[in-house]
Amino acid sequence: MSIEAVVFDLDGVIIDSEEVWEEVRRGYVAEHGRAFLPDTQDRMMGMSTAEWSAHLADEVGVPLPAARVAADVLDRMARRYEQSLPLIPGAVETVRALGERYRLALASSSARVLIDKVLETAGLTAEFEVTLSTEEVPRGKPAPDVYLTAVRALGLTPEVCAAIEDSSNGLRSAGAAGLAVIAVPHGVYPPAEDALAQASLVVDSVTRVTPEAVAALR
């Protein structure tokens, strides 16, 4: 059995946006007189829009409905991307190199509006057969829903697909879905050991995810 498709995460794999997300959400919370809980940042990595906005409203205590929190934060993120898209060096080239040999999908916790903006700006829209936001499935990462849905949309099974992830919840999600998992740990937000154990391959840069490295997974 060999790999037929590669499913990319977006944040932390193609764009180095985790620090932008943290800065924007911390600033927004502070403006409303609140502060992150000790585990807020770790918990939100991988959550869907509905999940993280509910966390900020219901648990952190931002005094607005979750839907308003989501709209406000996403608007700020979109404006930041318009100013400067934080592409990870070599990520665009890696996507295109893998696309010459494998079918490609994207499974992201970002909102649809941000996924589309990033891919269009980076010139990668046509590289992916399937793109999914966790907004579009019942549960966000670490649940396997977004990966299982992406694989089904490709008409494949998890056994012939690989995932590229950076975060704890992303690694757990891809592992729970049964894909071969490649970890590209983020230097500032490293994954937990139990999540990293899901990976068949751990690399220090997305540029090391070559077609040959993917082929060796199965």
Backbone torsions as a table, in degrees:
resi	resn	phi	psi	omega
1	MET	NA	130.2	-177.4
2	SER	-123.3	159.8	179.3
3	ILE	-70.9	132.6	178.8
4	GLU	-112.6	-21.9	-177.0
5	ALA	-146.3	152.6	176.5
6	VAL	-121.8	130.6	179.5
7	VAL	-109.9	117.8	-179.0
8	PHE	-90.9	142.3	158.1
9	ASP	-78.9	169.0	-179.9
10	LEU	-107.9	-65.4	-177.1
11	ASP	-70.4	122.3	-179.3
12	GLY	91.6	-9.7	178.9
13	VAL	-117.6	-48.0	177.6
14	ILE	-102.0	-39.9	176.1
15	ILE	-121.9	142.8	-179.3
16	ASP	-92.0	74.5	-168.4
17	SER	-108.9	-5.2	-174.8
18	GLU	-59.3	-41.0	179.5
19	GLU	-69.0	-32.2	176.8
20	VAL	-66.1	-46.5	177.2
21	TRP	-56.0	-47.2	-177.7
22	GLU	-63.3	-45.2	-179.7
23	GLU	-60.4	-46.0	-177.9
24	VAL	-65.8	-46.7	-177.1
25	ARG	-71.4	-38.2	175.8
26	ARG	-62.5	-43.3	178.9
27	GLY	-62.2	-41.6	179.7
28	TYR	-64.1	-45.0	179.2
29	VAL	-62.1	-43.5	-179.1
30	ALA	-62.9	-37.0	178.9
31	GLU	-60.6	-24.2	-180.0
32	HIS	-102.7	19.1	173.1
33	GLY	73.5	23.8	-179.5
34	ARG	-124.4	171.8	178.4
35	ALA	-139.9	151.0	176.2
36	PHE	-54.7	144.8	168.3
37	LEU	-74.4	163.5	-177.6
38	PRO	-54.9	-31.6	-177.0
39	ASP	-107.5	9.5	-174.4
40	THR	-59.7	-49.2	-176.4
41	GLN	-61.3	-47.5	180.0
42	ASP	-62.4	-41.2	-178.1
43	ARG	-66.5	-37.4	-175.2
44	MET	-75.1	-21.2	179.5
45	MET	-67.0	111.4	-177.7
46	GLY	104.0	-17.0	178.2
47	MET	-67.6	149.8	172.7
48	SER	-72.7	167.4	179.0
49	THR	-56.0	-45.6	-179.7
50	ALA	-62.6	-35.9	-177.4
51	GLU	-73.0	-47.9	-177.2
52	TRP	-71.8	-33.3	178.4
53	SER	-68.9	-35.4	175.5
54	ALA	-66.3	-38.0	177.5
55	HIS	-61.7	-46.2	-179.0
56	LEU	-65.5	-36.9	-179.1
57	ALA	-78.1	-47.1	-170.3
58	ASP	-88.3	-33.4	-175.9
59	GLU	-105.2	-44.5	177.2
60	VAL	-73.5	-33.0	173.2
61	GLY	101.4	17.7	174.0
62	VAL	-59.8	123.7	-171.2
63	PRO	-81.2	52.2	178.1
64	LEU	-141.1	157.2	175.0
65	PRO	-61.6	148.8	-178.2
66	ALA	-56.4	-38.2	-179.3
67	ALA	-62.6	-36.8	177.9
68	ARG	-70.8	-40.5	176.9
69	VAL	-58.0	-47.3	180.0
70	ALA	-59.8	-47.5	-177.8
71	ALA	-61.8	-42.1	-179.0
72	ASP	-64.9	-47.1	-177.2
73	VAL	-67.0	-43.2	179.9
74	LEU	-63.2	-37.0	177.4
75	ASP	-63.1	-40.8	178.9
76	ARG	-68.1	-38.7	178.0
77	MET	-64.5	-43.1	-179.7
78	ALA	-61.6	-39.6	179.2
79	ARG	-68.1	-35.7	176.3
80	ARG	-64.7	-41.5	179.1
81	TYR	-66.2	-33.5	177.2
82	GLU	-66.0	-34.6	179.0
83	GLN	-72.5	-42.4	-177.3
84	SER	-164.0	118.2	179.3
85	LEU	-88.8	118.0	-173.5
86	PRO	-83.4	65.1	179.0
87	LEU	-64.4	137.3	175.1
88	ILE	-75.3	130.5	-179.2
89	PRO	-54.1	127.9	178.1
90	GLY	86.4	-6.5	-176.4
91	ALA	-67.5	-43.9	-179.6
92	VAL	-61.2	-43.9	180.0
93	GLU	-65.2	-36.1	178.5
94	THR	-65.6	-43.8	177.6
95	VAL	-57.9	-47.4	-176.3
96	ARG	-68.3	-37.7	179.0
97	ALA	-65.7	-42.6	178.7
98	LEU	-69.4	-32.7	179.3
99	GLY	-66.4	-20.0	177.0
100	GLU	-73.1	-19.3	-176.7
101	ARG	-118.0	-28.0	-174.7
102	TYR	-126.5	156.3	168.9
103	ARG	-74.1	146.3	-175.0
104	LEU	-122.7	143.3	172.6
105	ALA	-137.0	166.3	177.4
106	LEU	-133.0	132.4	-179.5
107	ALA	-128.8	103.3	-169.2
108	SER	-124.6	151.0	172.4
109	SER	-84.5	-7.4	176.4
110	SER	-69.0	156.7	176.0
111	ALA	-68.3	154.9	-179.6
112	ARG	-54.6	-41.9	-177.7
113	VAL	-61.9	-35.3	179.5
114	LEU	-77.9	-38.7	176.4
115	ILE	-56.5	-50.6	-177.1
116	ASP	-63.4	-38.5	-179.5
117	LYS	-66.3	-43.8	-179.6
118	VAL	-63.2	-49.2	-176.2
119	LEU	-65.2	-38.7	178.2
120	GLU	-66.0	-45.7	-178.4
121	THR	-64.4	-37.5	-179.0
122	ALA	-82.3	-6.0	-178.5
123	GLY	72.3	31.1	-175.4
124	LEU	-113.3	2.6	-174.5
125	THR	-54.5	-44.6	-175.4
126	ALA	-75.2	-10.5	-177.9
127	GLU	-75.0	-23.3	-173.2
128	PHE	-107.1	128.0	174.2
129	GLU	-71.5	-36.7	-175.4
130	VAL	-132.8	133.7	169.9
131	THR	-130.6	132.7	-177.8
132	LEU	-132.6	141.0	169.1
133	SER	-104.4	148.9	175.4
134	THR	-66.1	-12.4	170.0
135	GLU	-59.4	-27.2	-170.5
136	GLU	-97.3	7.1	177.0
137	VAL	-130.1	164.1	-174.6
138	PRO	-61.2	-39.2	-174.3
139	ARG	-133.2	144.3	175.7
140	GLY	-80.5	176.7	176.0
141	LYS	-64.6	140.9	19.8
142	PRO	-87.3	1.3	173.8
143	ALA	-61.8	151.5	-174.7
144	PRO	-81.9	1.1	-167.9
145	ASP	-52.5	-47.9	-173.6
146	VAL	-67.4	-35.6	178.1
147	TYR	-72.7	-41.9	178.7
148	LEU	-63.1	-39.0	179.9
149	THR	-68.6	-40.2	178.7
150	ALA	-63.0	-43.3	-179.8
151	VAL	-64.0	-43.7	178.2
152	ARG	-62.0	-39.0	179.7
153	ALA	-64.1	-28.1	175.5
154	LEU	-80.3	-11.6	-177.1
155	GLY	76.5	26.1	-176.6
156	LEU	-120.0	-179.2	173.9
157	THR	-113.4	157.1	-178.5
158	PRO	-57.4	-31.3	-175.9
159	GLU	-61.5	-22.7	-178.6
160	VAL	-109.2	21.1	179.8
161	CYS	-126.4	148.0	174.8
162	ALA	-117.4	150.1	177.3
163	ALA	-120.6	144.7	175.7
164	ILE	-115.8	118.2	-173.4
165	GLU	-137.1	160.4	178.1
166	ASP	-123.6	-32.0	-170.8
167	SER	-96.2	163.6	178.0
168	SER	-57.6	-51.4	-176.6
169	ASN	-67.8	-33.3	176.6
170	GLY	-66.5	-43.8	178.1
171	LEU	-62.9	-41.6	178.5
172	ARG	-63.9	-39.7	-179.9
173	SER	-63.3	-50.2	-179.4
174	ALA	-65.1	-40.0	178.3
175	GLY	-64.8	-42.2	179.3
176	ALA	-64.7	-29.0	179.1
177	ALA	-78.1	-14.5	177.2
178	GLY	92.2	13.6	176.4
179	LEU	-81.5	158.1	169.0
180	ALA	-72.9	127.1	-169.2
181	VAL	-107.0	130.2	173.3
182	ILE	-110.5	125.0	179.9
183	ALA	-102.7	131.5	172.4
184	VAL	-121.3	80.8	-172.5
185	PRO	-58.5	137.5	177.6
186	HIS	-79.2	135.3	-176.6
187	GLY	-65.2	-32.9	-177.9
188	VAL	-89.7	-33.0	-178.1
189	TYR	-122.3	68.3	-176.0
190	PRO	-66.1	146.1	179.9
191	PRO	-72.4	157.0	175.9
192	ALA	-68.1	155.7	-176.7
193	GLU	-60.3	-40.0	-179.0
194	ASP	-65.5	-33.5	178.2
195	ALA	-73.1	-41.1	179.9
196	LEU	-63.8	-27.5	179.0
197	ALA	-66.2	-14.4	176.9
198	GLN	-71.9	-18.7	-170.5
199	ALA	-84.2	137.2	171.8
200	SER	-84.3	-23.1	-179.7
201	LEU	-142.3	132.1	176.3
202	VAL	-120.3	126.1	-179.4
203	VAL	-127.4	159.2	-178.3
204	ASP	-95.5	0.0	178.5
205	SER	-157.3	142.9	178.9
206	VAL	-62.8	-22.9	179.5
207	THR	-66.6	-17.6	178.0
208	ARG	-83.1	-3.8	176.4
209	VAL	-87.3	80.9	-177.7
210	THR	-91.3	164.2	174.5
211	PRO	-55.7	-36.3	-179.8
212	GLU	-68.1	-38.3	178.8
213	ALA	-66.5	-38.8	178.1
214	VAL	-66.5	-42.4	-179.2
215	ALA	-60.6	-30.5	-177.5
216	ALA	-77.6	-7.1	-176.6
217	LEU	-69.6	-31.7	-177.8
218	ARG	-116.4	NA	NA
